[in-house]
Amino acid sequence: MDELGRRARGAARQLAMSEEDRRNAALHAAAAELRSRREEIIGANEIDMRAARERGLSAAMLDRLMLDESRVEGMASGLEAIAGLPDPLGRVMAEWERPNGLQIQRVAVPLGVIGIIYESRPNVTADAAGLCVKSGNAVILRGGSESFHSSRAIHACLVSGLEKAGLPADSVQMVPTTDRAAVGYLLSSMSQWVDVVVPRGGKNLIRRVQEEARVPVIGHLEGICHVYLHAAADADMAARIAVNAKMRRTGICGAAETLLVDRAGAARLLPGVLTALSEAGCEIRGDGDVVAIFPEAREATQEDWSTEYLDAIISVRVVDDIDAAIRHIGDYGSGHTECIVTDDDDAAAKFFRNVDSAILLQNASTQFADGGEFGMGAEIGIATGRIHARGPVGAEQLTSYKYVVHGSGQTRP
Amino acid sequence: MDELGRRARGAARQLAMSEEDRRNAALHAAAAELRSRREEIIGANEIDMRAARERGLSAAMLDRLMLDESRVEGMASGLEAIAGLPDPLGRVMAEWERPNGLQIQRVAVPLGVIGIIYESRPNVTADAAGLCVKSGNAVILRGGSESFHSSRAIHACLVSGLEKAGLPADSVQMVPTTDRAAVGYLLSSMSQWVDVVVPRGGKNLIRRVQEEARVPVIGHLEGICHVYLHAAADADMAARIAVNAKMRRTGICGAAETLLVDRAGAARLLPGVLTALSEAGCEIRGDGDVVAIFPEAREATQEDWSTEYLDAIISVRVVDDIDAAIRHIGDYGSGHTECIVTDDDDAAAKFFRNVDSAILLQNASTQFADGGEFGMGAEIGIATGRIHARGPVGAEQLTSYKYVVHGSGQTRP
């Protein structure tokens, strides 16, 4: 593992000095490799799928693991999309001149070496490596054991792309074992070689990473996202947004888990919104006020307010006013993404000011919490920590900076 | 300690929503308190000084601990200078519109709760707390036991300032004990309450913090700063910069520790530069090439290249060319601050591109590595990590951000 780290550090030095064209060429070449080795990749995936079926993995897990032609094509075109993004390196983020004539610039540089720890989705191999190469970072990939053969086949394409572009093959390395101890070592004993770890996966994985890591971690534990229907919400829009935020895909971190509604608007808004959710196949768990208005709802327990269902279930609560909604989100939210539905822009401004989450939306679905939807091309994950990056983490967020100062002989008095 | 944390979190929520005027008023009121309680503060400092003398602290330590009228005035005017800085909160750092009409803004918010662990300099109490209040962060201060009474007297002024401005007194709290176990608890068991820890002090303190912290740490372990005299350096400027970078103050992290000189310029540059350093009272430790040119120099050992002297000693090495200089800095530097002296801007550009340190200067002293000198008003420290902040950490660097998104009913397809 230390040898892996040492090689990553060496590759990172070279990547940091590489031209934009070369990094983009590596991504294009890797995309071409993915396409031409399609059969080989799907064959490797079949080995993983067979083992996963034998181990009795759930249908959802099998779906995440599965690769077919369109998913391989998706990875290839994803790499090309990343290649098309502006260069995140060398950007002059700020510049100013001091009274003594010193000219100071803050210039974007790569983070260095990034460790990615993920579960069964093999496409993370291509997406994460693509963003790292784009941003001049070396990466050490550690995928789930279920996807080992698939990830190895994808990894080979990335290495081939790097070599064709004349960049070090060690820029993208894969931990060559499925031994769980390797993850522990990566998290706890490689701070010399690894600058930041990005975990991608379920709560157990993230918690383990947060507990064991001796290097900075960028990511999020869970997404308990709220849709708050303000008294001045449009009823049709409220229903459309609630259904989309909850039901478009229930298993993603930006899916809504709790619906809050102002007491003053509850009788007007809830019947339509909850009927629409119910018709879309969602189970409703409400507090007493909600059950009184919508008797089909099951009674919610205290636990519901802090549960990330990742399923077709929503908890619903009537709140006295916007202050109570903000308090509820502060008490039970996870700092990920919250939406206010309202035609009252002052209420939205108050919500934006006083809710402390990474992403706040007025009149738009929480499922927009995504780097692609934000126009960042792709994301390596969504961060809810307060240090370094918050919200979608794209190529730009995988950079640090340095100050470069031009003088003419200044000494400090 | 957990109660301290809980109160800090509560205060942080209120500070985050506070108006700029109120935060600045608190800083001005605290400055006035420092001035009016000058005698009391100096009296408290006398208790610390007496105990320190009895414990036989070094003259340098005693000097750091000592407060007199001008130092109290320095703290007061420092707080006023911080109040005069632009508000780091609410800044729209970026904004764009998506094809679907979503309007996305990235807006600066406070980090939350900051823990400051420092040694004997009592003025850190005022400086650090001032920057935290300015940037809307609550702070938990843990100063060295030597400065306990001084820090407590200064802390009382800050609390009084907060109260006069109507901000929560818990915005600035001091760990009320000199028990070392409290530091361990703060570092390892308060991640729920503390968002980031900033250590200020010697290498032993920083190393302990880095090893024990379960929260992100912003700071630097050491400053092994280099001055590199390129073949195209002006000889007079080289001498002026080398003397200032090394000797202006030898005990600060931005002081130069190693001088590198191109082989092609060594005979022309070294005699003048080393004579100037020597006349300023600096001990010279050189490699064989240096001793051949400047026989007064003592022979350097391998250890010298990675030593932060913080004293009137400099190690000097002849390198073959700019690539060798860049390699030397990569091998022995600490990523803090490096200077190239050259009239060749292409060489400077290469140095800037390929040296990976927080601050790089052309033709200016490394002692400019300072938030005040950078025009940031003040600094809480200098960071050499790659995550979040690098270089001087001022009020702006003590912020995170959130995304606020205005929509008109958009749902995600």
Contacts between the chains, C-beta under 8 A, distances in Angstrom:
chain1	res1	chain2	res2	distance
A	13	B	330	7.4
A	13	B	356	7.5
A	16	B	356	6.7
A	17	B	353	6.5
A	17	B	354	5.8
A	96	B	375	6.4
A	98	B	373	7.4
A	98	B	374	7.5
A	98	B	375	5.6
A	102	B	361	8.0
A	102	B	364	5.8
A	102	B	368	6.6
A	102	B	373	7.9
A	104	B	374	6.1
A	104	B	375	7.5
A	106	B	391	7.9
A	107	B	352	8.0
A	109	B	356	7.0
A	111	B	386	5.1
A	111	B	387	7.2
A	112	B	386	5.6
A	195	B	386	5.1
A	195	B	387	7.0
A	196	B	386	7.6
A	196	B	387	5.9
A	216	B	216	6.0
A	216	B	385	7.8
A	216	B	387	4.5
A	218	B	387	8.0
A	234	B	409	7.5
A	237	B	409	4.4
A	240	B	409	6.5
A	240	B	411	5.6
A	241	B	409	6.8
A	241	B	411	6.2
A	243	B	411	7.9
A	244	B	411	3.5
A	244	B	412	6.1
A	245	B	411	7.9
A	248	B	411	7.3
A	248	B	412	5.7
A	330	B	13	7.4
A	348	B	406	7.5
A	352	B	107	8.0
A	352	B	404	4.6
A	353	B	17	6.5
A	354	B	17	5.8
A	356	B	13	7.5
A	356	B	16	6.7
A	356	B	109	7.0
A	356	B	402	7.3
A	357	B	402	6.6
A	358	B	402	5.9
A	358	B	403	6.6
A	359	B	402	7.0
A	359	B	403	4.7
A	359	B	405	6.8
A	360	B	402	6.4
A	360	B	403	6.9
A	360	B	404	5.0
A	360	B	405	6.8
A	361	B	404	7.9
A	361	B	405	4.3
A	361	B	406	7.9
A	361	B	407	6.0
A	362	B	404	7.9
A	362	B	405	7.0
A	362	B	406	5.2
A	362	B	407	6.1
A	363	B	406	7.4
A	363	B	407	4.3
A	363	B	408	5.7
A	363	B	409	5.4
A	363	B	410	7.5
A	364	B	102	5.8
A	364	B	405	6.0
A	364	B	406	7.9
A	364	B	407	2.9
A	364	B	408	7.8
A	364	B	409	7.3
A	364	B	410	4.4
A	364	B	411	7.6
A	365	B	410	6.6
A	365	B	411	4.7
A	365	B	412	5.2
A	367	B	411	7.6
A	367	B	412	4.3
A	368	B	102	6.6
A	368	B	405	6.9
A	368	B	407	7.9
A	368	B	410	7.0
A	368	B	412	5.6
A	373	B	98	7.4
A	373	B	102	7.9
A	373	B	412	6.6
A	374	B	98	7.6
A	374	B	104	6.1
A	374	B	403	7.5
A	375	B	96	6.4
A	375	B	98	5.6
A	375	B	104	7.5
A	385	B	216	7.8
A	386	B	111	5.1
A	386	B	112	5.6
A	386	B	195	5.1
A	386	B	196	7.6
A	386	B	400	4.3
A	387	B	111	7.2
A	387	B	195	7.0
A	387	B	196	5.9
A	387	B	216	4.5
A	387	B	218	8.0
A	387	B	387	6.4
A	387	B	388	4.7
A	387	B	400	7.1
A	388	B	387	4.7
A	388	B	388	4.2
A	390	B	400	5.6
A	390	B	401	5.8
A	390	B	402	6.4
A	390	B	403	7.7
A	391	B	106	8.0
A	391	B	401	7.9
A	391	B	402	7.3
A	391	B	403	4.9
A	400	B	386	4.3
A	400	B	387	7.1
A	400	B	390	5.6
A	401	B	390	5.8
A	401	B	391	7.9
A	402	B	356	7.3
A	402	B	357	6.7
A	402	B	358	5.9
A	402	B	359	7.0
A	402	B	360	6.3
A	402	B	390	6.4
A	402	B	391	7.3
A	403	B	358	6.6
A	403	B	359	4.7
A	403	B	360	6.9
A	403	B	374	7.4
A	403	B	390	7.7
A	403	B	391	4.9
A	404	B	352	4.6
A	404	B	360	4.9
A	404	B	361	7.8
A	404	B	362	7.9
A	405	B	359	6.8
A	405	B	360	6.8
A	405	B	361	4.3
A	405	B	362	7.0
A	405	B	364	5.9
A	405	B	368	6.9
A	406	B	348	7.5
A	406	B	361	7.9
A	406	B	362	5.2
A	406	B	363	7.3
A	406	B	364	7.9
A	407	B	361	6.0
A	407	B	362	6.1
A	407	B	363	4.3
A	407	B	364	2.9
A	407	B	368	7.9
A	408	B	363	5.7
A	408	B	364	7.8
A	409	B	234	7.5
A	409	B	237	4.4
A	409	B	240	6.5
A	409	B	241	6.8
A	409	B	363	5.4
A	409	B	364	7.3
A	410	B	363	7.5
A	410	B	364	4.4
A	410	B	365	6.6
A	410	B	368	7.0
A	411	B	240	5.6
A	411	B	241	6.2
A	411	B	243	7.8
A	411	B	244	3.5
A	411	B	245	7.9
A	411	B	248	7.3
A	411	B	364	7.7
A	411	B	365	4.7
A	411	B	367	7.6
A	412	B	244	6.1
A	412	B	248	5.7
A	412	B	365	5.2
A	412	B	367	4.2
A	412	B	368	5.6
A	412	B	373	6.7
